[in-house]
Amino acid sequence: MKRLVVISDLHCGHRSALTPPDWQREYRNADKYARVREKLWTFYADTLAALQPIDCLVVNGDAIDGKGERSGGTELIEADRTEQAKMAATCIREAKAKKIYVIAGTPYHTGREDDFESVVAELVNADHFGNHEWVDCEGVILDFKHKVGGSVIPHGRYTAIQRAALWNTIWADRSIQPRANILIRSHVHFYGYSGDVNRLAITTPALQAWTKFGSKECEGTNDIGIISIDCDKGRYSWQPHILDLQWAKVRPFKV
C-alpha cells in the first residue's frame, strides 16, 4: 500500500493563505487575518503529521499568490514572488514525502512571463514539474491538472469535472492518454466528487481562506483541506481532511 497526498491552491504570500511559522506576522488587533494564518498552518501541519508516512505528494497548482494586481497588492503579506516560492517550498517540505510532483497553476498567480512554480519545484527537488500529468500509484492511474470550470448552481458543480473525465476517456480510446481511474482538478476551492464504476473525479479543497474577489463576486461554499489517497494493487480509497470553519462563523450586526 502507498499513500498519495494532494494539496492545492496554497496561494503563499496572500494574507489569508497557508503561511509557514517563519513568515507568520506577529498578531495585531488590526490584522484579523493573523488568526486565519495561524489556524491554517496548525491544521495543515497536524494533518500531515497524522498522515505519515507519505509516499507521494502532489502539489496541484497555485502554490503562490503572485503580484495580486486585481486588488492592487493590498491582500499580500509578501509581494516578492521569489520569497513566496520559498514559503511554498517550506510548506511542501512539511509533508516529508518520498516523492514530490508539482503541477502548474494559473498564470495570473504563478507568472505570465516567468513561471515561479518551476522555482518552487527546484527548491524542493521535485521529481517532476508539469502542466497535465499522470501518476501510476500501485496500479491506480491518477490524472492531474490544476484548472477546471466552476458553476453558480450547486448541482452544476460536477459538470465540468465529469466533462474533463470524459475527455480523458476519449483520449484514452485514441491510445494517447492513460485511462485514469481517478481524475483530480483544483482551482475552484471546493471539495467535491462524482463518478461511476469506471472512474472517480475529485475537485480538491484549497489551502486559502477568504479573498476580496471571492467575497465580492462569488457565491457558493468553499473548503479548506487536503486529500489523501491510499492505493494497493489497483484498488484505492480516499479521504478528505477538511478544516472545520465554525471558529470563523459569521455574525450579523445588531441594530
C-alpha positions in Angstrom: 0.0 0.0 0.0 1.2 3.5 -0.8 -0.2 6.8 0.3 -0.6 9.8 -2.0 -1.5 13.2 -0.7 -2.8 16.1 -2.8 -2.6 19.7 -1.8 -3.5 22.7 -4.0 -4.1 26.4 -4.0 -1.7 27.3 -1.3 -1.5 30.9 -2.5 1.5 31.6 -0.4 2.0 35.3 0.1 -1.7 36.1 0.5 -2.9 37.3 3.9 -5.4 34.5 4.4 -3.4 31.7 2.8 -1.0 29.0 4.0 1.9 30.6 5.8 4.8 28.8 7.5 5.7 29.9 11.0 8.9 31.8 9.9 6.7 34.1 7.9 3.8 34.4 10.4 3.3 38.1 11.3 3.1 39.0 15.0 -0.6 39.1 16.0 -2.1 42.6 15.9 -5.7 43.5 16.6 -5.7 45.4 13.3 -4.7 42.3 11.4 -7.7 39.9 11.7 -6.1 37.6 9.2 -3.2 36.7 11.6 -5.6 34.3 13.3 -6.6 32.8 10.0 -3.0 32.1 9.1 -2.3 30.5 12.4 -5.3 28.3 12.2 -4.5 27.2 8.6 -0.9 26.3 9.5 -1.8 24.4 12.6 -4.4 22.4 10.7 -2.0 21.7 7.8 0.9 20.6 10.0 -1.2 18.5 12.2 -3.0 16.8 9.3 0.3 16.0 7.5 1.8 14.6 10.7 -1.3 12.3 11.1 -0.9 11.1 7.5 2.7 9.9 7.8 4.3 8.2 6.1 3.5 9.9 2.8 4.9 8.2 -0.3 4.0 10.8 -2.8 2.9 14.5 -2.5 1.2 16.2 -5.5 1.0 20.0 -5.4 -1.8 20.6 -7.8 -1.2 24.3 -8.7 -1.3 27.8 -7.5 1.4 27.3 -4.9 1.9 31.1 -4.7 -0.4 34.0 -4.9 1.7 36.3 -7.2 1.5 40.0 -7.6 -2.1 40.4 -6.7 -2.7 43.0 -9.4 -6.5 42.9 -9.3 -6.6 44.1 -5.7 -3.5 46.4 -6.1 -1.4 44.1 -3.9 -3.5 45.1 -0.8 -4.1 41.5 0.2 -0.4 40.4 0.2 1.7 39.9 3.3 4.7 39.1 0.9 4.9 40.7 -2.5 8.2 39.2 -3.6 7.4 36.1 -5.7 10.8 34.6 -5.0 10.0 34.8 -1.3 6.6 33.4 -1.9 8.3 30.5 -3.7 10.4 29.9 -0.6 7.3 29.9 1.6 5.6 27.4 -0.7 8.8 25.2 -0.6 8.7 25.2 3.2 5.0 24.1 3.1 5.8 21.3 0.7 8.8 20.1 2.8 6.5 19.8 5.8 4.9 16.7 4.2 8.2 14.8 4.3 7.1 13.0 1.2 9.3 10.4 -0.6 8.3 11.8 -4.0 7.0 15.2 -5.0 5.2 16.2 -8.2 4.4 19.9 -8.8 1.6 20.8 -11.3 1.5 24.3 -12.7 -1.4 26.6 -11.7 -2.9 29.7 -13.3 -0.5 32.3 -14.9 -2.2 35.1 -13.1 -0.9 33.8 -9.8 2.3 32.0 -10.8 3.6 34.3 -13.5 2.7 35.1 -17.1 6.2 35.8 -18.3 8.1 33.8 -15.6 6.8 30.6 -14.1 7.6 30.8 -10.4 6.2 27.3 -9.7 9.1 25.9 -11.6 11.2 27.8 -9.0 9.2 26.0 -6.2 9.8 22.7 -7.9 13.6 23.3 -8.0 13.7 24.4 -4.3 12.1 21.1 -3.2 14.0 18.9 -5.7 10.6 17.8 -7.1 10.6 14.5 -9.1 8.7 16.2 -11.8 7.1 19.6 -12.8 4.5 19.8 -15.5 1.1 21.1 -16.6 -1.0 18.0 -17.1 0.4 14.8 -15.7 -0.5 11.2 -14.9 0.8 9.2 -11.9 0.7 5.4 -11.5 0.4 4.6 -7.8 0.3 0.8 -7.2 -1.6 0.3 -10.4 -4.1 3.1 -9.9 -3.8 5.8 -12.6 -4.4 9.4 -11.5 -4.8 12.3 -13.9 -3.7 15.7 -12.5 -4.3 19.2 -13.9 -5.0 22.4 -12.0 -7.8 24.2 -13.7 -11.4 23.1 -14.1 -14.6 25.1 -14.6 -16.9 26.0 -11.8 -20.7 26.7 -11.6 -23.0 29.2 -9.9 -25.6 26.5 -9.2 -24.9 23.7 -6.6 -25.9 20.8 -8.8 -23.8 22.1 -11.7 -20.5 21.8 -9.8 -20.0 18.3 -11.1 -20.5 19.0 -14.8 -17.0 20.4 -15.6 -15.1 17.7 -13.7 -17.1 15.0 -15.4 -16.5 16.7 -18.8 -12.8 16.5 -18.1 -13.1 12.8 -17.2 -15.0 12.1 -20.4 -12.3 13.9 -22.4 -9.7 11.6 -20.8 -11.8 8.6 -21.8 -11.9 9.9 -25.4 -8.1 10.5 -25.5 -7.5 7.0 -24.0 -9.7 5.5 -26.7 -7.2 7.0 -29.1 -4.4 5.5 -27.1 -2.8 8.9 -26.5 -3.5 9.4 -22.8 -3.5 6.8 -20.0 -7.1 5.9 -18.9 -7.4 7.4 -15.5 -9.0 5.7 -12.5 -9.0 9.0 -10.6 -9.2 12.4 -12.2 -8.2 15.3 -10.0 -8.7 19.0 -10.6 -8.3 22.1 -8.3 -8.7 25.8 -8.8 -12.4 26.1 -7.7 -11.6 25.9 -4.0 -14.3 23.4 -3.0 -14.2 19.7 -2.3 -16.5 17.5 -4.4 -16.5 14.1 -6.1 -18.6 12.2 -8.6 -18.1 9.1 -10.7 -19.2 5.6 -11.5 -17.8 2.1 -11.6 -15.2 3.1 -14.2 -13.8 6.4 -12.7 -13.7 8.8 -9.9 -13.4 12.6 -10.4 -12.4 14.9 -7.5 -12.2 18.7 -7.1 -9.8 19.5 -4.3 -10.2 21.8 -1.3 -7.9 24.8 -1.1 -5.4 26.0 1.5 -6.5 29.6 1.3 -9.4 31.2 3.1 -11.2 34.4 2.1 -10.3 36.9 -0.6 -11.8 40.2 -1.8 -12.6 38.6 -5.1 -14.5 35.8 -3.5 -16.5 37.9 -1.1 -17.4 40.5 -3.8 -18.0 38.4 -6.8 -18.6 34.7 -6.0 -21.4 32.6 -4.5 -21.2 29.1 -3.0 -19.3 27.3 -0.4 -15.6 26.8 -0.3 -13.5 24.3 1.5 -10.1 24.3 3.1 -8.2 21.0 3.3 -6.1 18.1 2.0 -7.0 14.9 0.1 -5.3 11.6 0.9 -5.5 8.5 -1.3 -4.4 5.0 -0.4 -3.6 2.7 -3.3 -2.9 -1.0 -3.2 -2.8 -3.5 -6.1 -5.1 -1.5 -8.4 -7.6 -0.6 -5.6 -7.9 2.7 -3.8 -9.7 4.6 -1.1 -9.7 8.3 -0.5 -10.3 10.6 2.4 -10.9 14.4 2.5 -9.4 16.2 5.5 -11.4 19.4 5.9 -10.8 22.3 8.3 -13.8 22.9 10.5 -14.7 26.6 10.0 -17.0 27.1 13.0 -14.4 29.4 14.5 -15.0 31.7 11.6 -18.8 31.8 11.9 -20.3 35.0 10.6 -22.4 37.0 13.0 -24.8 39.8 11.9 -24.5 43.4 13.1 -27.1 44.3 15.7 -29.2 47.4 15.2 
